[in-house]
Amino acid sequence: METVALITGANSGLGYAIACRIIIEFFTPRSDGYPAIPETGSLVICLATRSVEKAQSSIKNINDYLLLSRLSPEDVKSRLVLAHVTMDLSSPASVVAAAAELRNRYSRIHYVFCNAAVVPFVRIDWLMAARQMATNFIEAMTVPRYKIQGVGWLAETDPKLYSSSSPSNGGHAAEQPPELGAAFAANVFGHYYLLHEIMQTLRAPAVAPANPSRVIWVGSIESDPLTFDIDDIQGIKSTQPYESSKTLTDILVLGSYLPASREYFRSFTAASNPSSEPATPANSIPPVFLIAHPGIISTTIVPVPWWQSYAKNAGFWLCRAFGSPWHCIDPFVGANAPVWLALSPHVDLIKGRKWGSACIWGSGEIVLETQVDSDVAAHSAQLWSQMEALRKVWKIRLEPRR
């Protein structure tokens, strides 16, 4: 039996750590049945990166890491496949091309880790940083309010890549592709569009209702309802587009279980074939949306000088020493919650809630449920409606490329 896991943004940081961790836990099942994987099963890890070079470098690093791990090299070598697909989540055209490749390769994808993300970082407001650190040091190192981000940044789209005529414009001259906020496109919409394009591989046979495919969205402890505007879901006007995109992710995932969003979720999870006709098998079940966050880890998602990086890590260790459970620091520890959601046999108990990787000084790593402050019930239906409407607009633009 073959288990396939697709990981976006897998060339470094959390994505790379998720790849390493799921391999370790897949091949070392515990006595309590976690993970519930056949002993003879094989694992395929597909790394989605922006370039072949990044993927090849990541695969080499994973192989080097496994040589130093406690796993049996012979067992891993015979049961593990490391593959890659090139994709730019900020470009819907690139997503469509990658999705076609994935559909051709795999009849079933069991886990998708929607991990890739960008922060439109500009600079640090040092005065604000000093004030927040003086007031509440742990909060300043957990939910920093001093990151200045770009406002109005858009994803780059090449009009030549899109349809020159469509039913929506009467077959006349090409229209400009819809605008996509940079953080929204990379962090949310690229994944959203990808999932629908590979939906036929995510629908599980109805004979195994307890084992649906799982889509693990990587959220953030920094999500904040004050940064999100339901009338600007792309965060184009927001001064904190990263936090806005992560708040949107909370609402999107947790709202997928609410009756008000059921119609839109059903539309989204209906698999389609290249002829645009519905192709959802009657004897299949849709994937489950789950959400986790890595706590606070040390990565290069926000590029800062080396000395700031050292200072940041020192601050993280101080926070853990002072009792903060969220400062995991090591990306491998931060990968705990996402991998736990993927491999846990108790999917009905973990869905509908947000989970976070945590690490307590002297006790080790754990997974904790995390409070979501957003009013999911109030916004989920409208958000899902807008996301589906935007997806269908792009589908018309990209139809010739399917």
C-alpha positions as MATLAB code, in Angstrom:
seq = 'METVALITGANSGLGYAIACRIIIEFFTPRSDGYPAIPETGSLVICLATRSVEKAQSSIKNINDYLLLSRLSPEDVKSRLVLAHVTMDLSSPASVVAAAAELRNRYSRIHYVFCNAAVVPFVRIDWLMAARQMATNFIEAMTVPRYKIQGVGWLAETDPKLYSSSSPSNGGHAAEQPPELGAAFAANVFGHYYLLHEIMQTLRAPAVAPANPSRVIWVGSIESDPLTFDIDDIQGIKSTQPYESSKTLTDILVLGSYLPASREYFRSFTAASNPSSEPATPANSIPPVFLIAHPGIISTTIVPVPWWQSYAKNAGFWLCRAFGSPWHCIDPFVGANAPVWLALSPHVDLIKGRKWGSACIWGSGEIVLETQVDSDVAAHSAQLWSQMEALRKVWKIRLEPRR';
ca = [
       0.000    0.000    0.000;
       1.258    3.460   -0.922;
       0.664    6.551    1.196;
       1.241    9.873   -0.577;
       1.950   13.157    1.214;
       2.222   16.468   -0.649;
       4.054   19.294    1.145;
       4.214   22.847   -0.174;
       7.150   25.092    0.665;
       9.194   22.014    1.485;
      12.657   23.267    0.609;
      13.390   24.812    4.020;
      12.026   25.762    7.413;
       8.798   24.172    8.562;
       8.026   22.410    5.260;
      11.381   20.615    5.324;
      10.842   19.738    8.998;
       7.372   18.326    8.235;
       8.910   16.084    5.575;
      11.558   14.780    7.989;
       9.102   14.318   10.840;
       6.421   12.468    8.898;
       9.073   10.052    7.614;
      10.341    9.397   11.144;
       6.857    8.869   12.586;
       5.605    6.846    9.617;
       8.363    4.279   10.023;
       8.318    4.174   13.846;
       4.652    3.554   14.830;
       3.952    3.527   18.542;
       2.274    0.783   20.531;
      -0.925    2.853   20.905;
      -1.644    2.584   17.179;
      -0.338    6.005   16.189;
       0.133    6.195   13.304;
      -2.323    3.596   11.993;
      -0.186    2.584    8.996;
       0.357   -0.961    7.621;
       3.817   -2.260    8.503;
       4.503   -3.095    4.854;
       3.239    0.205    3.470;
       5.412    2.606    1.510;
       5.524    6.382    1.816;
       5.768    8.873   -1.030;
       6.792   12.410   -0.073;
       6.159   14.916   -2.870;
       7.911   18.226   -2.258;
       6.298   21.234   -3.949;
       8.868   23.977   -4.510;
       9.381   26.918   -6.844;
      12.348   25.360   -8.614;
      13.844   21.963   -9.372;
      17.116   23.043   -7.777;
      15.413   23.780   -4.444;
      13.640   20.419   -4.500;
      16.817   18.505   -5.306;
      18.670   20.286   -2.520;
      15.868   19.446   -0.089;
      15.850   15.779   -1.133;
      19.611   15.575   -0.581;
      19.250   17.170    2.855;
      16.456   14.759    3.799;
      18.558   11.763    2.765;
      21.492   13.098    4.786;
      19.202   13.623    7.776;
      17.852   10.070    7.567;
      21.381    8.644    7.625;
      21.824   10.232   11.051;
      18.403    9.176   12.349;
      17.519    6.066   14.326;
      15.685    4.514   11.377;
      16.940    1.409    9.613;
      18.507    2.580    6.323;
      17.494   -0.619    4.523;
      13.868   -0.373    5.604;
      13.580    3.294    4.676;
      15.330    2.855    1.349;
      12.914    0.130    0.249;
       9.729    1.888    1.416;
      10.365    5.615    0.881;
      10.082    7.611   -2.332;
      11.102   11.282   -2.441;
       9.561   13.126   -5.379;
       8.992   16.762   -6.287;
       6.799   19.036   -8.347;
       7.564   22.601   -9.407;
       4.909   25.157   -8.525;
       4.558   28.863   -7.759;
       1.501   29.249   -5.536;
       1.318   32.957   -6.365;
       0.573   32.062   -9.996;
      -2.723   30.255  -10.709;
      -1.339   29.236  -14.114;
       1.599   27.517  -12.420;
      -0.798   25.837   -9.994;
      -2.889   24.432  -12.868;
       0.209   22.998  -14.566;
       1.441   21.391  -11.347;
      -2.025   19.987  -10.582;
      -2.154   18.288  -13.981;
       1.191   16.647  -13.249;
       0.011   15.476   -9.831;
      -3.212   14.011  -11.254;
      -1.195   12.050  -13.788;
       1.185   10.712  -11.150;
      -1.098    9.766   -8.274;
      -4.517    8.161   -8.115;
      -4.789    9.059   -4.423;
      -3.093   11.695   -2.276;
      -3.637   11.009    1.414;
      -2.166   14.129    3.033;
      -1.643   17.665    1.803;
       0.283   20.071    4.000;
      -0.626   23.625    2.942;
       2.521   25.079    4.430;
       4.111   27.538    1.983;
       3.738   31.171    3.027;
       5.230   34.597    2.551;
       5.409   37.678    4.753;
       5.494   40.977    2.806;
       8.083   42.270    5.244;
       9.471   45.794    4.838;
      11.243   46.711    8.064;
      11.072   46.742   11.867;
       9.611   49.679   13.759;
      12.277   49.818   16.450;
      10.416   52.311   18.630;
       7.327   50.089   18.674;
       9.540   47.055   19.332;
      11.123   48.724   22.368;
       7.727   49.717   23.757;
       6.176   46.255   23.314;
       9.194   44.450   24.753;
       9.275   46.758   27.752;
       5.562   46.208   28.357;
       5.300   42.439   27.729;
       8.448   40.696   26.533;
       6.850   37.289   25.882;
       4.010   38.837   23.897;
       6.526   40.867   21.895;
       8.388   37.678   20.982;
       5.156   35.794   20.216;
       2.843   38.268   18.467;
       5.121   41.136   17.379;
       3.308   44.318   16.395;
       6.465   45.983   15.133;
       6.781   44.220   11.765;
       6.074   46.784    9.053;
       4.528   45.061    6.026;
       3.852   46.189    2.496;
       0.357   47.520    1.856;
      -1.284   46.830   -1.480;
       1.327   44.361   -2.687;
      -0.045   42.227   -5.517;
       1.003   38.876   -6.917;
       2.621   39.200  -10.323;
       0.468   37.773  -13.116;
       1.464   37.652  -16.779;
      -1.625   38.398  -18.919;
      -0.109   36.364  -21.777;
      -0.573   33.214  -19.711;
      -4.317   33.550  -19.503;
      -7.247   33.087  -21.849;
      -7.600   35.676  -24.607;
     -11.303   35.042  -24.858;
     -13.938   33.519  -22.649;
     -17.717   33.265  -22.304;
     -17.612   36.008  -19.701;
     -16.372   38.616  -22.175;
     -18.224   37.384  -25.254;
     -15.070   36.010  -26.850;
     -13.586   39.459  -27.392;
     -10.206   40.862  -26.398;
      -8.425   39.610  -23.344;
      -9.319   40.992  -19.945;
      -6.739   41.622  -17.280;
      -6.585   38.741  -14.764;
      -8.217   39.556  -11.417;
      -5.926   41.136   -8.863;
      -4.532   38.869   -6.165;
      -3.010   40.180   -2.954;
       0.558   38.863   -2.644;
       0.163   37.281    0.807;
      -3.364   36.071    0.031;
      -2.249   34.380   -3.196;
       0.765   32.563   -1.746;
      -0.643   31.749    1.687;
      -4.270   30.885    0.890;
      -5.638   31.110   -2.636;
      -2.821   29.182   -4.326;
      -3.447   26.256   -1.992;
      -7.205   26.612   -2.324;
      -7.034   26.499   -6.120;
      -4.567   23.605   -6.071;
      -6.800   21.510   -3.816;
      -9.770   21.825   -6.145;
      -7.615   21.019   -9.178;
      -6.415   17.758   -7.574;
      -9.715   16.978   -5.831;
     -10.192   13.725   -7.711;
      -7.062   12.424   -5.975;
      -8.246   13.636   -2.558;
     -11.608   11.895   -2.536;
     -11.357    8.610   -0.641;
     -13.353    5.439   -1.368;
     -16.625    5.399    0.542;
     -15.765    1.925    1.834;
     -13.246    3.594    4.172;
     -15.213    6.482    5.758;
     -12.881    6.518    8.768;
      -9.858    7.201    6.566;
     -10.544   10.314    4.461;
      -7.734   12.279    2.880;
      -6.584   15.079    5.161;
      -5.714   18.623    4.193;
      -3.593   20.156    6.941;
      -3.563   23.926    6.665;
      -0.661   25.518    8.507;
      -2.033   28.485   10.390;
      -0.294   30.809   12.795;
      -0.415   31.809   16.420;
      -0.281   35.390   15.071;
      -3.725   35.267   13.446;
      -5.795   38.178   14.733;
      -9.407   39.058   13.840;
      -8.526   42.764   14.057;
      -6.320   42.349   10.971;
      -9.075   40.752    8.875;
     -11.809   42.519    6.916;
     -14.527   40.365    5.314;
     -14.893   43.032    2.621;
     -11.158   42.785    1.830;
     -10.442   39.077    2.179;
      -7.267   39.426    0.121;
      -5.814   41.872    2.641;
      -4.831   44.311   -0.109;
      -5.734   47.291    2.075;
      -4.481   45.715    5.299;
      -1.347   46.915    7.073;
      -0.892   43.328    8.285;
      -1.631   41.144    5.234;
       0.197   38.109    6.639;
      -1.879   38.049    9.822;
      -4.994   38.722    7.732;
      -4.268   35.689    5.534;
      -3.769   33.458    8.573;
      -7.016   34.685   10.157;
      -8.755   33.930    6.877;
      -7.292   30.416    7.041;
      -8.790   29.897   10.507;
     -12.244   30.910    9.292;
     -11.968   28.933    6.062;
     -10.964   25.672    7.730;
     -13.155   25.808   10.823;
     -16.078   27.162    8.794;
     -15.965   24.132    6.496;
     -17.826   22.187    9.192;
     -20.672   24.676    9.630;
     -24.093   24.170    7.982;
     -24.029   27.713    6.569;
     -20.951   26.848    4.467;
     -22.011   23.339    3.446;
     -23.223   24.330   -0.022;
     -19.938   26.051   -0.890;
     -17.787   23.272    0.594;
     -19.741   20.708   -1.434;
     -19.137   22.760   -4.590;
     -15.447   23.065   -3.804;
     -14.909   19.370   -3.061;
     -16.717   18.189   -6.185;
     -14.024   16.736   -8.437;
     -14.063   17.867  -12.057;
     -12.505   16.503  -15.212;
     -10.806   18.436  -18.027;
     -14.116   18.849  -19.858;
     -15.398   20.901  -16.898;
     -18.203   18.434  -16.252;
     -18.599   17.140  -12.697;
     -16.696   13.905  -12.218;
     -17.283   13.191   -8.554;
     -17.748    9.459   -8.017;
     -20.886    8.602   -6.089;
     -18.909    6.171   -3.932;
     -16.270    8.604   -2.655;
     -15.956   10.981    0.283;
     -14.359   14.456    0.368;
     -11.184   15.304    2.284;
     -11.194   16.685    5.802;
      -9.875   20.177    6.482;
      -7.659   20.450    9.568;
      -5.600   23.325   10.915;
      -2.420   23.462   12.972;
       0.223   26.017   13.776;
       3.910   25.445   14.618;
       4.082   27.743   17.608;
       7.057   30.078   17.344;
       9.980   28.626   15.401;
      13.220   29.981   14.012;
      13.048   30.218   10.206;
      14.028   32.643    7.468;
      10.455   33.507    6.413;
      11.222   37.060    7.574;
      14.665   37.994    6.222;
      16.728   39.846    8.826;
      20.475   40.442    9.302;
      22.460   37.734   11.071;
      22.766   39.668   14.303;
      19.003   40.177   14.493;
      18.542   36.457   13.894;
      20.822   35.627   16.829;
      19.034   38.138   19.048;
      15.655   36.713   18.017;
      16.699   33.158   18.918;
      18.063   34.311   22.266;
      14.713   35.972   22.946;
      12.879   32.765   22.029;
      14.939   30.756   24.517;
      14.259   33.329   27.239;
      10.534   33.058   26.570;
      10.655   29.291   26.921;
      12.663   29.625   30.153;
      10.027   32.064   31.459;
       7.280   29.481   30.862;
       5.944   30.142   27.372;
       4.709   26.843   25.843;
       4.633   28.212   22.290;
       8.324   28.863   21.691;
       9.239   25.587   20.000;
      12.230   27.259   18.265;
      13.303   24.107   16.376;
      11.214   23.649   13.172;
      11.204   19.862   13.786;
       9.397   20.497   17.088;
       7.103   22.963   15.306;
       6.169   20.193   12.854;
       4.687   18.138   15.696;
       1.082   19.370   15.436;
       0.774   19.242   11.611;
       2.165   15.691   11.456;
       0.059   14.625   14.443;
      -3.074   15.798   12.630;
      -2.058   13.832    9.545;
      -1.277   10.523   11.217;
      -3.637   10.398   14.181;
      -6.272    7.658   13.838;
      -8.852    9.805   15.661;
      -9.856   12.220   12.906;
     -13.381   12.754   14.283;
     -11.943   13.968   17.588;
      -9.440   16.430   16.150;
     -11.419   18.114   13.364;
     -13.163   21.430   13.894;
     -10.490   22.731   16.268;
      -7.143   24.468   15.907;
      -4.080   22.696   17.244;
      -0.635   24.030   17.989;
       2.841   22.648   18.542;
       4.105   23.458   22.013;
       7.193   22.731   24.110;
       7.387   23.019   27.885;
      10.744   23.438   29.573;
      11.610   20.192   31.340;
       8.612   18.278   29.964;
       9.202   18.190   26.227;
       6.958   18.719   23.231;
       3.170   18.410   23.220;
       0.183   19.403   21.090;
      -2.274   21.915   22.552;
      -5.644   23.122   21.367;
      -5.449   26.809   20.508;
      -8.176   29.376   21.023;
      -9.530   31.043   17.880;
     -10.775   34.570   18.530;
     -12.395   35.094   15.125;
     -16.176   34.834   14.839;
     -16.131   31.874   12.481;
     -19.906   31.422   12.427;
     -20.509   35.045   11.439;
     -18.069   35.084    8.519;
     -17.706   31.531    7.226;
     -20.561   31.487    4.704;
     -19.652   34.868    3.185;
     -15.959   33.964    3.076;
     -16.585   30.603    1.431;
     -18.928   32.291   -1.061;
     -16.250   34.819   -2.020;
     -13.534   32.181   -2.296;
     -15.673   30.001   -4.561;
     -16.642   32.985   -6.718;
     -12.972   33.950   -7.137;
     -11.993   30.375   -7.947;
     -14.630   30.167  -10.683;
     -13.449   33.451  -12.213;
      -9.928   32.093  -12.425;
     -11.214   28.787  -13.766;
     -12.693   30.619  -16.767;
      -9.407   32.442  -17.310;
      -7.366   29.267  -17.106;
      -9.710   26.809  -18.831;
      -7.581   26.425  -21.986;
      -4.603   25.419  -19.833;
      -6.298   22.426  -18.138;
];
